[in-house]
Amino acid sequence: TYVTQWKYDSHNRLLEMIYPDEEKVTYGYNLGGQVDHVRGYKSYGYDYVNKIGYDKFEQRTYLKYCNG
C-alpha cells in the first residue's frame, strides 16, 4: 500500500504533500494568497520553483524554475 498525505491551511490552500517515497513538497504563498514558491525535501531541501510573479489582474506572468 502506498500513501500520499496532504496538509491544508485554514483557507484550504495546500501547504504540503508527502509522497510514498517520503519526499515532502511544501508550497509558499504571497500576501494575495497565490502560490509564490514550491520547495521539496527528501534527504536535503531544494527548490522546484523559486518565484512566481503575478500581474495586477492576479494572472501568473512568470515562473522561475530552479534547474536553470
Biopython code that builds the backbone (N, CA, C, O; Angstrom):
import numpy as np
from Bio.PDB.StructureBuilder import StructureBuilder

atoms = [
    (1, "THR", "N", (0.840, -1.182, 0.000)),
    (1, "THR", "CA", (0.000, 0.000, 0.000)),
    (1, "THR", "C", (0.882, 1.241, 0.000)),
    (1, "THR", "O", (1.861, 1.320, 0.742)),
    (2, "TYR", "N", (0.528, 2.199, -0.832)),
    (2, "TYR", "CA", (1.232, 3.474, -0.897)),
    (2, "TYR", "C", (0.295, 4.566, -0.428)),
    (2, "TYR", "O", (-0.889, 4.573, -0.766)),
    (3, "VAL", "N", (0.832, 5.489, 0.356)),
    (3, "VAL", "CA", (0.004, 6.548, 0.930)),
    (3, "VAL", "C", (0.606, 7.900, 0.576)),
    (3, "VAL", "O", (1.809, 8.111, 0.736)),
    (4, "THR", "N", (-0.224, 8.811, 0.098)),
    (4, "THR", "CA", (0.152, 10.203, -0.112)),
    (4, "THR", "C", (-0.645, 11.041, 0.867)),
    (4, "THR", "O", (-1.852, 10.852, 1.017)),
    (5, "GLN", "N", (0.037, 11.978, 1.541)),
    (5, "GLN", "CA", (-0.626, 12.821, 2.536)),
    (5, "GLN", "C", (-0.656, 14.263, 2.049)),
    (5, "GLN", "O", (0.262, 14.718, 1.366)),
    (6, "TRP", "N", (-1.717, 14.975, 2.407)),
    (6, "TRP", "CA", (-1.877, 16.384, 2.070)),
    (6, "TRP", "C", (-2.160, 17.154, 3.345)),
    (6, "TRP", "O", (-2.838, 16.655, 4.243)),
    (7, "LYS", "N", (-1.635, 18.378, 3.424)),
    (7, "LYS", "CA", (-1.902, 19.243, 4.571)),
    (7, "LYS", "C", (-2.347, 20.604, 4.035)),
    (7, "LYS", "O", (-1.697, 21.173, 3.158)),
    (8, "TYR", "N", (-3.452, 21.122, 4.564)),
    (8, "TYR", "CA", (-4.029, 22.390, 4.112)),
    (8, "TYR", "C", (-4.067, 23.390, 5.258)),
    (8, "TYR", "O", (-4.069, 23.001, 6.426)),
    (9, "ASP", "N", (-4.096, 24.683, 4.927)),
    (9, "ASP", "CA", (-4.260, 25.708, 5.956)),
    (9, "ASP", "C", (-5.742, 26.024, 6.144)),
    (9, "ASP", "O", (-6.598, 25.382, 5.535)),
    (10, "SER", "N", (-6.045, 27.009, 6.984)),
    (10, "SER", "CA", (-7.440, 27.348, 7.297)),
    (10, "SER", "C", (-8.181, 27.973, 6.114)),
    (10, "SER", "O", (-9.407, 28.077, 6.139)),
    (11, "HIS", "N", (-7.442, 28.391, 5.074)),
    (11, "HIS", "CA", (-8.058, 28.936, 3.855)),
    (11, "HIS", "C", (-8.156, 27.876, 2.761)),
    (11, "HIS", "O", (-8.442, 28.189, 1.605)),
    (12, "ASN", "N", (-7.917, 26.623, 3.136)),
    (12, "ASN", "CA", (-7.982, 25.474, 2.228)),
    (12, "ASN", "C", (-6.923, 25.526, 1.119)),
    (12, "ASN", "O", (-7.131, 25.003, 0.024)),
    (13, "ARG", "N", (-5.783, 26.167, 1.422)),
    (13, "ARG", "CA", (-4.655, 26.184, 0.486)),
    (13, "ARG", "C", (-3.723, 25.028, 0.833)),
    (13, "ARG", "O", (-3.478, 24.749, 2.007)),
    (14, "LEU", "N", (-3.217, 24.372, -0.172)),
    (14, "LEU", "CA", (-2.295, 23.263, 0.035)),
    (14, "LEU", "C", (-0.991, 23.781, 0.628)),
    (14, "LEU", "O", (-0.353, 24.664, 0.053)),
    (15, "LEU", "N", (-0.593, 23.239, 1.773)),
    (15, "LEU", "CA", (0.668, 23.610, 2.402)),
    (15, "LEU", "C", (1.772, 22.612, 2.097)),
    (15, "LEU", "O", (2.912, 22.998, 1.837)),
    (16, "GLU", "N", (1.431, 21.325, 2.130)),
    (16, "GLU", "CA", (2.442, 20.321, 1.846)),
    (16, "GLU", "C", (1.818, 19.020, 1.372)),
    (16, "GLU", "O", (0.672, 18.697, 1.681)),
    (17, "MET", "N", (2.615, 18.290, 0.613)),
    (17, "MET", "CA", (2.270, 16.931, 0.183)),
    (17, "MET", "C", (3.427, 16.038, 0.582)),
    (17, "MET", "O", (4.591, 16.406, 0.422)),
    (18, "ILE", "N", (3.107, 14.871, 1.099)),
    (18, "ILE", "CA", (4.133, 13.885, 1.421)),
    (18, "ILE", "C", (3.854, 12.659, 0.559)),
    (18, "ILE", "O", (2.794, 12.039, 0.648)),
    (19, "TYR", "N", (4.833, 12.328, -0.276)),
    (19, "TYR", "CA", (4.696, 11.235, -1.228)),
    (19, "TYR", "C", (5.091, 9.903, -0.587)),
    (19, "TYR", "O", (5.733, 9.888, 0.463)),
    (20, "PRO", "N", (4.713, 8.787, -1.211)),
    (20, "PRO", "CA", (5.047, 7.470, -0.653)),
    (20, "PRO", "C", (6.549, 7.238, -0.449)),
    (20, "PRO", "O", (6.936, 6.466, 0.428)),
    (21, "ASP", "N", (7.395, 7.892, -1.245)),
    (21, "ASP", "CA", (8.847, 7.738, -1.066)),
    (21, "ASP", "C", (9.392, 8.679, 0.007)),
    (21, "ASP", "O", (10.606, 8.811, 0.160)),
    (22, "GLU", "N", (8.487, 9.337, 0.756)),
    (22, "GLU", "CA", (8.782, 10.240, 1.870)),
    (22, "GLU", "C", (9.298, 11.603, 1.438)),
    (22, "GLU", "O", (9.766, 12.373, 2.277)),
    (23, "GLU", "N", (9.225, 11.921, 0.144)),
    (23, "GLU", "CA", (9.538, 13.283, -0.273)),
    (23, "GLU", "C", (8.407, 14.190, 0.191)),
    (23, "GLU", "O", (7.231, 13.875, 0.010)),
    (24, "LYS", "N", (8.774, 15.320, 0.791)),
    (24, "LYS", "CA", (7.782, 16.308, 1.216)),
    (24, "LYS", "C", (7.935, 17.537, 0.328)),
    (24, "LYS", "O", (9.039, 18.058, 0.176)),
    (25, "VAL", "N", (6.841, 18.001, -0.256)),
    (25, "VAL", "CA", (6.833, 19.197, -1.090)),
    (25, "VAL", "C", (5.982, 20.241, -0.386)),
    (25, "VAL", "O", (4.822, 19.986, -0.060)),
    (26, "THR", "N", (6.562, 21.430, -0.149)),
    (26, "THR", "CA", (5.837, 22.497, 0.534)),
    (26, "THR", "C", (5.551, 23.634, -0.434)),
    (26, "THR", "O", (6.294, 23.862, -1.389)),
    (27, "TYR", "N", (4.467, 24.338, -0.171)),
    (27, "TYR", "CA", (4.013, 25.440, -1.016)),
    (27, "TYR", "C", (3.973, 26.706, -0.176)),
    (27, "TYR", "O", (3.429, 26.708, 0.928)),
    (28, "GLY", "N", (4.557, 27.797, -0.705)),
    (28, "GLY", "CA", (4.519, 29.089, -0.039)),
    (28, "GLY", "C", (3.610, 30.034, -0.791)),
    (28, "GLY", "O", (3.442, 29.915, -2.005)),
    (29, "TYR", "N", (3.023, 30.972, -0.070)),
    (29, "TYR", "CA", (2.033, 31.879, -0.646)),
    (29, "TYR", "C", (2.429, 33.328, -0.396)),
    (29, "TYR", "O", (3.064, 33.647, 0.610)),
    (30, "ASN", "N", (2.045, 34.204, -1.329)),
    (30, "ASN", "CA", (2.276, 35.634, -1.154)),
    (30, "ASN", "C", (1.119, 36.246, -0.361)),
    (30, "ASN", "O", (0.204, 35.532, 0.049)),
    (31, "LEU", "N", (1.157, 37.551, -0.146)),
    (31, "LEU", "CA", (0.111, 38.217, 0.641)),
    (31, "LEU", "C", (-1.260, 38.143, -0.010)),
    (31, "LEU", "O", (-2.277, 38.243, 0.676)),
    (32, "GLY", "N", (-1.299, 37.968, -1.340)),
    (32, "GLY", "CA", (-2.570, 37.846, -2.052)),
    (32, "GLY", "C", (-3.124, 36.428, -2.048)),
    (32, "GLY", "O", (-4.211, 36.186, -2.573)),
    (33, "GLY", "N", (-2.387, 35.492, -1.460)),
    (33, "GLY", "CA", (-2.857, 34.120, -1.366)),
    (33, "GLY", "C", (-2.498, 33.233, -2.542)),
    (33, "GLY", "O", (-2.965, 32.097, -2.629)),
    (34, "GLN", "N", (-1.658, 33.747, -3.463)),
    (34, "GLN", "CA", (-1.248, 32.935, -4.610)),
    (34, "GLN", "C", (0.066, 32.216, -4.294)),
    (34, "GLN", "O", (0.897, 32.721, -3.539)),
    (35, "VAL", "N", (0.237, 31.047, -4.877)),
    (35, "VAL", "CA", (1.489, 30.302, -4.699)),
    (35, "VAL", "C", (2.639, 31.155, -5.215)),
    (35, "VAL", "O", (2.563, 31.699, -6.316)),
    (36, "ASP", "N", (3.721, 31.278, -4.416)),
    (36, "ASP", "CA", (4.881, 32.007, -4.931)),
    (36, "ASP", "C", (6.181, 31.211, -4.871)),
    (36, "ASP", "O", (7.201, 31.678, -5.378)),
    (37, "HIS", "N", (6.175, 30.020, -4.265)),
    (37, "HIS", "CA", (7.324, 29.119, -4.368)),
    (37, "HIS", "C", (6.928, 27.701, -3.982)),
    (37, "HIS", "O", (5.958, 27.474, -3.259)),
    (38, "VAL", "N", (7.716, 26.751, -4.494)),
    (38, "VAL", "CA", (7.485, 25.329, -4.228)),
    (38, "VAL", "C", (8.834, 24.720, -3.867)),
    (38, "VAL", "O", (9.800, 24.841, -4.619)),
    (39, "ARG", "N", (8.892, 24.064, -2.709)),
    (39, "ARG", "CA", (10.155, 23.521, -2.207)),
    (39, "ARG", "C", (9.990, 22.046, -1.874)),
    (39, "ARG", "O", (8.958, 21.636, -1.344)),
    (40, "GLY", "N", (11.007, 21.250, -2.183)),
    (40, "GLY", "CA", (10.986, 19.823, -1.886)),
    (40, "GLY", "C", (12.002, 19.468, -0.818)),
    (40, "GLY", "O", (13.020, 20.142, -0.667)),
    (41, "TYR", "N", (11.722, 18.419, -0.086)),
    (41, "TYR", "CA", (12.621, 17.916, 0.957)),
    (41, "TYR", "C", (12.632, 16.395, 0.879)),
    (41, "TYR", "O", (11.583, 15.751, 0.847)),
    (42, "LYS", "N", (13.822, 15.843, 0.850)),
    (42, "LYS", "CA", (13.944, 14.394, 0.979)),
    (42, "LYS", "C", (15.114, 14.160, 1.919)),
    (42, "LYS", "O", (14.916, 14.140, 3.134)),
    (43, "SER", "N", (16.301, 13.987, 1.417)),
    (43, "SER", "CA", (17.452, 13.928, 2.317)),
    (43, "SER", "C", (18.046, 15.329, 2.513)),
    (43, "SER", "O", (18.874, 15.535, 3.400)),
    (44, "TYR", "N", (17.623, 16.283, 1.688)),
    (44, "TYR", "CA", (18.020, 17.689, 1.796)),
    (44, "TYR", "C", (16.930, 18.524, 1.137)),
    (44, "TYR", "O", (16.069, 17.984, 0.442)),
    (45, "GLY", "N", (16.959, 19.840, 1.349)),
    (45, "GLY", "CA", (15.951, 20.725, 0.765)),
    (45, "GLY", "C", (16.387, 21.269, -0.587)),
    (45, "GLY", "O", (17.575, 21.500, -0.811)),
    (46, "TYR", "N", (15.441, 21.473, -1.480)),
    (46, "TYR", "CA", (15.731, 22.018, -2.807)),
    (46, "TYR", "C", (14.473, 22.689, -3.336)),
    (46, "TYR", "O", (13.355, 22.277, -3.027)),
    (47, "ASP", "N", (14.670, 23.717, -4.129)),
    (47, "ASP", "CA", (13.546, 24.450, -4.709)),
    (47, "ASP", "C", (13.163, 23.858, -6.059)),
    (47, "ASP", "O", (14.027, 23.574, -6.889)),
    (48, "TYR", "N", (11.873, 23.676, -6.273)),
    (48, "TYR", "CA", (11.353, 23.345, -7.601)),
    (48, "TYR", "C", (11.075, 24.642, -8.358)),
    (48, "TYR", "O", (11.493, 24.813, -9.503)),
    (49, "VAL", "N", (10.362, 25.546, -7.696)),
    (49, "VAL", "CA", (10.037, 26.853, -8.265)),
    (49, "VAL", "C", (10.440, 27.889, -7.229)),
    (49, "VAL", "O", (9.970, 27.859, -6.091)),
    (50, "ASN", "N", (11.314, 28.807, -7.631)),
    (50, "ASN", "CA", (11.848, 29.798, -6.712)),
    (50, "ASN", "C", (10.951, 31.020, -6.582)),
    (50, "ASN", "O", (10.875, 31.620, -5.510)),
    (51, "LYS", "N", (10.273, 31.395, -7.657)),
    (51, "LYS", "CA", (9.450, 32.602, -7.638)),
    (51, "LYS", "C", (8.385, 32.511, -8.718)),
    (51, "LYS", "O", (8.647, 32.061, -9.833)),
    (52, "ILE", "N", (7.188, 32.943, -8.372)),
    (52, "ILE", "CA", (6.092, 33.045, -9.331)),
    (52, "ILE", "C", (5.590, 34.480, -9.265)),
    (52, "ILE", "O", (5.273, 34.974, -8.183)),
    (53, "GLY", "N", (5.513, 35.150, -10.402)),
    (53, "GLY", "CA", (5.050, 36.530, -10.449)),
    (53, "GLY", "C", (3.645, 36.634, -11.008)),
    (53, "GLY", "O", (3.234, 35.839, -11.853)),
    (54, "TYR", "N", (2.920, 37.622, -10.526)),
    (54, "TYR", "CA", (1.539, 37.852, -10.952)),
    (54, "TYR", "C", (1.368, 39.307, -11.345)),
    (54, "TYR", "O", (2.055, 40.178, -10.811)),
    (55, "ASP", "N", (0.455, 39.582, -12.278)),
    (55, "ASP", "CA", (0.151, 40.957, -12.657)),
    (55, "ASP", "C", (-0.979, 41.509, -11.786)),
    (55, "ASP", "O", (-1.447, 40.835, -10.868)),
    (56, "LYS", "N", (-1.416, 42.740, -12.077)),
    (56, "LYS", "CA", (-2.445, 43.388, -11.257)),
    (56, "LYS", "C", (-3.806, 42.705, -11.359)),
    (56, "LYS", "O", (-4.698, 42.967, -10.552)),
    (57, "PHE", "N", (-3.966, 41.829, -12.353)),
    (57, "PHE", "CA", (-5.219, 41.084, -12.508)),
    (57, "PHE", "C", (-5.125, 39.686, -11.892)),
    (57, "PHE", "O", (-6.002, 38.844, -12.084)),
    (58, "GLU", "N", (-4.035, 39.461, -11.147)),
    (58, "GLU", "CA", (-3.761, 38.190, -10.470)),
    (58, "GLU", "C", (-3.537, 37.036, -11.436)),
    (58, "GLU", "O", (-3.752, 35.873, -11.094)),
    (59, "GLN", "N", (-3.102, 37.371, -12.649)),
    (59, "GLN", "CA", (-2.747, 36.351, -13.633)),
    (59, "GLN", "C", (-1.243, 36.088, -13.538)),
    (59, "GLN", "O", (-0.456, 37.026, -13.414)),
    (60, "ARG", "N", (-0.847, 34.827, -13.596)),
    (60, "ARG", "CA", (0.569, 34.492, -13.497)),
    (60, "ARG", "C", (1.308, 35.034, -14.715)),
    (60, "ARG", "O", (0.883, 34.820, -15.850)),
    (61, "THR", "N", (2.408, 35.730, -14.480)),
    (61, "THR", "CA", (3.185, 36.322, -15.567)),
    (61, "THR", "C", (4.539, 35.655, -15.757)),
    (61, "THR", "O", (5.080, 35.688, -16.862)),
    (62, "TYR", "N", (5.099, 35.054, -14.725)),
    (62, "TYR", "CA", (6.355, 34.326, -14.892)),
    (62, "TYR", "C", (6.522, 33.278, -13.805)),
    (62, "TYR", "O", (5.904, 33.334, -12.741)),
    (63, "LEU", "N", (7.374, 32.332, -14.118)),
    (63, "LEU", "CA", (7.686, 31.219, -13.231)),
    (63, "LEU", "C", (9.192, 31.036, -13.285)),
    (63, "LEU", "O", (9.739, 30.839, -14.370)),
    (64, "LYS", "N", (9.879, 31.094, -12.160)),
    (64, "LYS", "CA", (11.327, 30.911, -12.139)),
    (64, "LYS", "C", (11.634, 29.522, -11.582)),
    (64, "LYS", "O", (11.556, 29.287, -10.377)),
    (65, "TYR", "N", (11.985, 28.610, -12.490)),
    (65, "TYR", "CA", (12.367, 27.259, -12.086)),
    (65, "TYR", "C", (13.798, 27.276, -11.562)),
    (65, "TYR", "O", (14.585, 28.150, -11.927)),
    (66, "CYS", "N", (14.125, 26.348, -10.738)),
    (66, "CYS", "CA", (15.447, 26.331, -10.110)),
    (66, "CYS", "C", (16.437, 25.401, -10.787)),
    (66, "CYS", "O", (17.519, 25.158, -10.254)),
    (67, "ASN", "N", (16.084, 24.882, -11.947)),
    (67, "ASN", "CA", (17.001, 23.993, -12.657)),
    (67, "ASN", "C", (17.755, 24.718, -13.766)),
    (67, "ASN", "O", (18.361, 24.088, -14.633)),
    (68, "GLY", "N", (17.712, 26.037, -13.729)),
    (68, "GLY", "CA", (18.456, 26.803, -14.708)),
    (68, "GLY", "C", (17.584, 27.280, -15.769)),
    (68, "GLY", "O", (18.045, 27.952, -16.692)),
]
sb = StructureBuilder()
sb.init_structure("model")
sb.init_model(0)
sb.init_chain("A")
sb.init_seg("    ")
for serial, (resi, resn, name, xyz) in enumerate(atoms, 1):
    if name == "N":
        sb.init_residue(resn, " ", resi, " ")
    sb.init_atom(name, np.array(xyz, "f"), 0.0, 1.0, " ", f" {name:<3s}", serial, name[0])
structure = sb.get_structure()
